């Protein structure tokens, strides 16, 4: 029997066909473009079909008993009505996706008959979706690894039978209306990696058995109605990497047992009613070196919108993301806290000043209008605190920050003037109306060097001009400082670097020298006189090719000293010259030597007629590196040199062309 796989990747607006199905095929949607399906079909994939069906899933689908994959995940299909119970007869089914449709009603209990099912997706983020409860028969799906029923209107309790699903790895039930408590049977789910139950109406108590989930990496219970203390049993899930409990009604302190989660990377407890301080056990999960090297360490901590208090330790600077907004934290900000990528400390009671050391590590590589690359923090919110003092000038390094809010503090002027226009979340850095400046301390004497026009409370710090110094303490005497550091002093270093010494340089530039080290043969320092071959200073006698000082012998064209050159029509070796016999009879590269070479190689080229010739150097990618020659040449033997300049060592191609043919040779350049 043949197995058929049916994939559809078609876009149709409205296509109606009237047809009768041949024998061995069944009709699911009469009149639809694809209506007839072979009963031996194993895969139906409509995930890329954009022709709407606008109809329900018919009960006749049960006749496709060989189906292993059924994918109706494309919302353009517009499937309506309820899921037919007959779908439970497709017992060979391994993959079922009914997401993004207009399906209504409940999940049929017959779904529990799909004993071979491995993945089940029925999500409806754009419509009301399914209602009713999850049937207890869901626990019969022993082979199911992924169950996603998110974004529906499912209600009731989560069935305890879900704990019987021994192969389940991913459970997603978020954004429904589930109520009641989490069944204790979840403690039996030792294969589960993800459990997302957020966005429901679940209530406490959270079962202690949840700590028995030995493989769980991600747990989200956010946006429910949990109350009371966060259960310490969560600290027993040693494999947990992400824990989301935000937007509930948890009270009390953060349990120190969460500090046992050594693999935890994200902890989100925001929008609860937690009190106390951040436990040291949580802080000890932060290790920037481990995080930087890709090892497990806490990277993101979200505790916003609680009632937490106390000072925050510098160890929090080892995080990547930290949100403590809307709590009661107080005290100074840790010096390294601005090393994070995202930081929200808004609406607390932090006090103290911002220092230059806090921003020294920040850098921005940018053009005049566009930030090209920035290191350091991307989002910074410290508004709504009690921070004071002057802002450091290097806060302008925050130019590329996406969001910055410093408002509703007590920062005093003068405010830094940044080189470029900076837009920080709509808040102006120099807008006094955003700051409480009623108690700005500083020098209020306008004649002082450090007069502060923004100060309204004299702190006794005024400084005044000195005769030889400006307001910045710099020497302004016309002679500057001498070598003793005296402004306007007259003591200088000699050529030996001794302050007040008397040594001077001679004409040769030698400290305390006598001028002899650079004298010529006539004894003149830096003179140009030299001895000739006769030993006469300033003389002009030179040796000839015989080595005779003052001689007149020279070499002829054959290299013979005093010679008369070759006889007429003979070369230097005595051979009779015949010009035409020595002309090349073909166009070719005779030799390239040396090869490999450094720093120069010679290309010996034979040209048999007057013709255009080019010699090009190409790299392994065929890119032109150099052109040695490009002109018309007469017949003869030519030698051309290639001396590479600013190229790396490696293999190159020498390509010679005469307009009719290419000759290519490989050479190797070594350094």
N, C-alpha and C positions, 0 to 999 in steps of 0.2 A: 504494500500500500504506500502511495506517495504522500509525503508531508508537504503542505503548501505554506509558504510564508507570504502574507499579504501586507505590503507597505504602501501607504498613500502619501504623496507629497504634491498635492494639487490645490490650486486656488480656483474656485468656482463661485459665481454669485448665485445663480439659480439654474440648475441643470436638472431636468426631469426626463427620465427615460421610461418608456413602457416596455416591459420585457417579461417573459416567462423564464424561470430558472430551468436549466437543463437537469437531466437526471443526475442525482448525486450531489446536488446543491440545494440550499435552502434560501428562502427569501426572508430578509429581516425588515427592510423598509421598502415596500413596493413603490416604484416610481422614483426612488433615489438613484443617483448616478451609479453607486455601487450597492447593489441589493443582494445579489446572489453570492453565496459563500459555499465553497466546497466543504463537505462534512469532515474531510481529513485535514482541514486547515489547522495549523498549530500556532500561528501568530497573526493577529490583527492589530495593526499599529496605525491609528488615526491621529497621531500626535501632530502631524504636519498637514492635516486636511483642513481646508478653510471653506468647504462647502457645507452650509448648515443643514442638519437633518430635521430639526424642529419636531422631534417626535420622541416617544418613550423607547426604552430598551425593551424589545418584545420578548415574551416568554420563550419563543421559538429558538432563542439563542442557546437554550439548553441542548439542542441537537448537535452543537459543535463540540462534541465530547473530547476531541483531541486538542482543543485549545490549551496552550501553555502560557501565552501572552495575550492580554487584552488591554489596549491602551487607548482610552477615550479622553486624554488629558487636554486636548485643544478646546478652549472655550467657544470657538467659532461653530462647533458642532451643534450647540444649543440642545442637548438632550434634556428631556423633561420627564415628569412623572416620577414614579417610585422605582427603586431598584427591584427587579422581579425576583421573587424567591427562587425561581428556577435556575438562577445563576449559581446556586449551590450545587447543581448537578455537573458543573464543569470541574470535575475532580482532578483533572490533570493540570489545572491552572496553577502557574507559579508566580505570574506577575499580573496584577489587576490595578488599573489606574482609572478612576472615574472622576477626577478632579475638574474644577472650573466649569461645571455644567449647571443646569437649572433643576437639578434633582431635588425631590421633596420626600417627605415621609421618613421612615425610620430604616435602620440597617436591618435587613431580614436575618432572622436567626439561622437560616440555612447557610449563611456565610461560613458557619462553623464546620460545614461539610467539606470545605476546600482544604483537605489535609495536606496537599502538596504546596499550598500557597506560601511564597517566600516574601513577597512585598505587596502591601495593600495601601493605596493612597486614595482618599476621598476628601479632598480639601476644597473649600469654596470661599475664597477670600472676597469675592465680588458679589455674592448673592447670599440669601438667608441660609440656604443649605439644608442639611438633614436635621431632623429633630428626634425626640425620643431618647431612649437610653441605649447604651452599648449592650448587645445581647450577651448573656453569660456564655453562650456557645463559642464566643471568640477565643475562650481558653483552650479549645480543641485544636487550634492552629499551631501544632508543635514545631513546624518548620518555618514559621513566620519570623523574619529577621527585622523587617521595617513595617511599622504601623503608624500611619499619619492620617488622623481624622480631624486636623485642626481647621479652625475658621468655619464652624457649622453652628447649629443651635442645639446640639446634643445636651441632654440634661440627665438628672438623676445621679446616682452614685457610680463611681468607677467600680466595675464588677471585680470581686476578689479573685475570680477565675483568671484574671489577667496574669496572676502570679504563676499560672501553670504553663505559660508560654516559654518553654525552656530554651528556645533559640533566639528570642527577641533581643535585638541590639539597639534599635532606635524606636522610641515611643514618643509620639508627638500628639498631644491632645489639647493644645493651647487654643485659647479664644473660643470657648464653648460656654455652656452654662452648667457644668458639672458642680454638684454640691456634695455635702457630707464630708467624710474624712477620707484620707488616703488609705486604702486597704492595707492591713499589715502584711498581706501575702506578697507585697512588692519585695519583701526581704528575701524571697526565694529566687528572684530574677538575677542570677549570678552572671548572666551573659550580657545584661543591659549596659550599654555605653552612654546613651543619652536618654533623659527623661524630662520632657517639657510639658508641664501642667499649668503654665501661667495663663492668666486671663480667664479664670473661672470663678466659682463661688465656693471653693473648698474651705473647710474650717479645721480648727484644731480639735483634737491633738494630732500632731504628726507622729506616726507610729515609730517606736524605738527600733523596730525591725528594719527601718530604712538604712540603719548603719551596717546591715549585713550585706548590702549590695556591693559585692567585692570587685566588680569591674567598672562601676559607674564613673564616667569622666565629666559629664555635664548634668547638672540638676537645676531646673528652673521652676520655682514655686511662686514666682512674682505675681502681683496683681490678683490676689485672692483675698480671703478674709481670715487668715490665720491670726491668732491672738496669743497672748502669754509670752513666755520666754522662748527664745530660739533653742530647739532641742539640742542638747550636747551630743546626742547620738550621731549627729551629722559629722562630728569629728572622727568617727570610726571609718568613714569611707575614704580609705587611704589613697585610692586612685583618683579622687576628685580633682579636676582641673579648673572647673568653672562652677560657681555657686551663685545663683540669683534668687534673692528673697525680697527684693524691693517692692514697695507699694502693698504692704500688708499692715497689720496692727500689732506687730511684735513689740513687747515691752521688756524692761529690765536691761541688764548689761550684755554686751557681746560675750558669748561663752568662750572661755580661754581654750576649750577643747578644739575649736576651729584651728588653733595653732598646730594641731597634729597633722593637718592636711599639707604635707610637704610637697605635693605636686600642684597645689593650688596656684593658678595664674590670675584668675579674676574672682574678686569677692564683691558682690553688690548687695548691700543691705539698706539702701536709701529709702526714704519715705516710709519710715516706721516711727516708733515712739521709744527708741532705745536711749538709755542713759549711761552715765559713767564715762570712763575714758577708753582709749584704744588699748586692748590688752597687749602686754609685752609679747605674749606668745604669737599674736598676729604679726607684730612688728618683726619678730625674728624670722618670719617667712620671707622677708625682703632681703635679697642678696643681689646687688647690681652686677657683680662680677659673674655670678652664675647666669643671670639673665642675659648679659652681653654675650656670653659664650654659648647660649642656646640651651642651657640646662634649666631645669624646673625652678622657678622662683616666682613669688607674687609680683605681678606687673601692674595690675589695675585694682584700685581700692575705691569703692563708691559708698560713702556713709552719709550722704547729703540728706537734709530734711529729717533730722532726728533731734535729740536733746542731749547730745554728747558734749563733754566738756574737758577741761584740762589743757595743758600745753602739748604741742606736737613735737616729737623728737626729730632730729636731723636724719635719722635712718629712713624716714619716709621719702627722702630725696632719691632713694634707690629705685623708686617706682617709675613707671612711664606715665600713668594716668592716676590722678588723685582728685576726688571730689568730696570736700567736707562742708559744702555750702549749707547755710541755714542751720547752724548748731550753736553751741555756746563755748567754742574753743577760745582760748585766750593766750596771752604772753607774746613774746617776740617771734618773728618768723625765722626758721632755721636758715643759716647762710646759704646752704646748697639747695634750697627747695625749688629754685628756678631752673634746675637741671631737667625737670620733667618735661614731657611733651605737652601735657594738658593738665592745668591746675586750676581748681575752683575752690577758693577759700572765702567766698563772699558771705556777707551777713553773719559774721561771728564777732568776737571781741578782741581780735589781735591788736597789739599795740607795738610801739617802737618805731624805728626808722628803716628805710631801705638804704642799703649801702652799695658802694661801687663794686665791692667784692661779690655781691650777689649776681652781678650782670657781666663780670669780666669774661666769662666763658662764651657769651653769646657772640655770634658773627653773622653777617649778612653779605652775600656776594650778589650785587644787584647793579642794574643800569639805573639811569636817572628816574625812570618811571616804573620799572618792572623788577620785582624780586626774582632773581634767577635761582638762587639756592640759599637756604638759611639753615643754620644750626641752632639748636636751642628750642625754647618753648614755642608752641603754636597757639595755644589758647590760655589766657591768663585772666582770672577774675579775682580781684582782691577788694572789690567794692564793699561798702557797708561795714567797715571796721573802724578801729581807732588809731590807725597808722598816722604818723606825724613826721615833722622835719622836712628838709628839702629833698627833692628827688635828685638822684645822682645823674650826671651828664650822660653816662654810658647807658642809661635806660633807652637812649635812642637806638641801641643795638636791637631793640625789639621791633624794628621797622617792619619786618616780614611776619609778625604775629598776625594771625587771622582775626582773633577777637581779644580785646584788651579792655578791661573796665577797672579804673582806679577811683571812681567817683565815690562820694559819700565817705571821705576820710578827713584827715586834718593836715594834708600836705600844704606846706607853705612855699611861697616863691623865694627867690626867682626860679621860674620853671625852665627846664632845659629847652634850648632852641635846636631842633634837629635839622640836619643838613637837607633832608628831603621831607616832602609832605607825607605825613603818616596818618592813615585812617584807622582808628582803633575802635571798631564796634560802635561808631557814632559818638564817642565821648572825646572831648577835646582835652589834651594833656594840660593846657594852660588856662582852662576855663575855671576861674575862681569860684563861680557859682556852684560848681560841683564839689567844693571843698569847704570845710569848716575852718576858717582862718582867723578865728577870734583870739587865739593865743599863740601867735607866731613869735618866737624869741629870736633876738639878733641885735646887731648894732643899729641904733636908731639915730646916730649922729651923722648928718649928711656930709660933714667935713672929713670923716674918717675914711681910711682906705677900704674898709670892709662894710661900708654903709649898706644896709639892706632896706630897700624901699618897701618891702613887703612885711617887715617886722613891725610889731606893735608892742613888744615887751623887751626892754633893754636887758641883755644878759651879761653886760660888762666885757664884751669881747672886742671892743673897738681898737683898731690899730691905726697909727698915723705915719706920715712920710718922714724919712731920714734924709740928711743932706746928700748922701751918695747913693741912696737906694730908692727904687720905686715901690709901689704898694704891694708888689708880689715878692719883695725881698731881693730883687735882682740889682746888681751893681750897675749904676748908670753914669759913673765917672767916665770922662772922655778917654782915659787911659785904661779903663777896665781894671781887672784884678791882676796883680803881679804874681810871680811864682810862689810867693809866700801866702797868697790868698788875700792880700790886703787891697781893698778897693781903692784905686788911685795910687797904689804903691809903685816904687821905681826899681824893685829888685827883679832881675831876670835870670833865666837859666843860660849857662854857657853851652858850647857845643858838646860837652860831655854830659849834659843834663843836670849839672850841679847848679842849684839855685844860688846866685851870687858869685859863681866861679868866674875865672878870667880867661879860660882857654878859648882860642879862636881857630877857625879852619884855615889851612894854607890854600894856595892856588889850585891844588889838586883835590880839594874838598876833604882833606885829612885833618881831623881835629888835632891841634898842636903839632902838625907836620911841618917839614922844612922845604916842601915843594919839589923834592927829588923823585917822588914816586910816579910822577906823570911827565918827567922831563924827556925830550927827544935826544938824539945823538949829539945835538949841539948844546944840550944842557938847558934848553928853553922849556919851562913848564907848559904842558899842553901844546908844545910845538909840533910841527909836521915833518921835520927833517928826518931822513932815513939814510942808511949806508947803501951804496950800490955794490955790484959784484966785486969791485976792486977795493972795497973797504973805505971808500971816500964818502964822508958825511955830506949829504946833499948832492952826490955825484949822479951821473945819468948812464953809466956803463951797464950793459946787460949781456948775458950769455947768449951765443947763437946755438943752432941745433947740434953743433959739435961740442958744446960745452965750453967754448972759448969766450972768455970775458972780453967784450968789445968786438968779437968776431962778426962776420957778415954772412956766413953760410945760412941757407934756408932749405927746407924740404921741398922737392918737386911734387907733382900730383900723384906720383906712385909712392910717396912717403920716404924718398931717399934724400938724405941730407946732401946738398950740393949737387944733386942729380939734375938731368935735363929733361926728364919725362920720357914717355914711351915714344917709339918711332911712329911716324905717320902711318895710319891705317892698321896699327897694332895696339893691343891693350897692354897693360903693365906686366902681364904674364907672357908676352911675346906672341899672342894669338892674333891671327889675321881677323880684322873686323868685317862682318857682313851684316849690315843693319837689318835687312828684311828677313834673314834667316832667324833672327832672335826675337821677332815679334810674336806674341802669343797667337795661337790659332783658335782659342775659345775663351769665353767669359767664365772665370772661375776664381774661387778663393784658393790660393796656392798653399797658404799656411797661416796659422794664428799662433804666435809664440811670444812669450811663454804661455802655457795654459795647464794648470792654474797659474795666476799671476798676481803680483803686487809690487810696485804700484801702477805699472803700465804694461800693456800688451800691444804687439804690432800685427796688423792685418795685412798680409801680402796678397794683392789682388792682380789678376791677369785680365787685361781688356784687349779684345781682338779687333775692335773697330771703334771709330769715333761715335760715341753714344752717351746718353744721359745716365749718370750713375749716382745712386744714393746708398749710404751706409747708415743704418739705424740700429740703436741698442734698445732691446725690449727686456722687461722683467718677466717672471713666470706667469704673470696675469695678462701679458700682452700689452702692458702699458709702456709707451715710449719714454725712455729714460734720457737718451741723448741722440743727436744726429751728428755723425762724423763728417760727412760730405754730402752735397746735393748739387751736382753741376755736370756739364758735358766734359768728357775726358778723351784724349787721343789714345790710340793703342799703345800698349806698353805694360811694364810691370811697375806697380805702385805699392808703396808701403805707407800705411796710415796707422797712426798711434791712437789708442784710447786710454786716457788717464782718468779713471773714475773720480768724481768729486761729489762729496756729500751723498754717497749711496752706501747701503749696508753690504756686507759680504754675502755671497751666495751665487746662484747660477743665473746667467743672463744669456740672451740670444742675440747674435750678430746677424742682421738680415741685410743682404746686398741685393739691390734691384736695378735692372737696366731698362725698365719699361716693358720687358717681355717675360722676364723670369725672375723668381726670387731664389736666392741661395741663403740657407740658414745654417749657422754653426753655433754650438753651445760652448760657452766659456765659464770659468769659475773664478770669481774674485775673492781673494782671501785677505784678511787683515791680521 
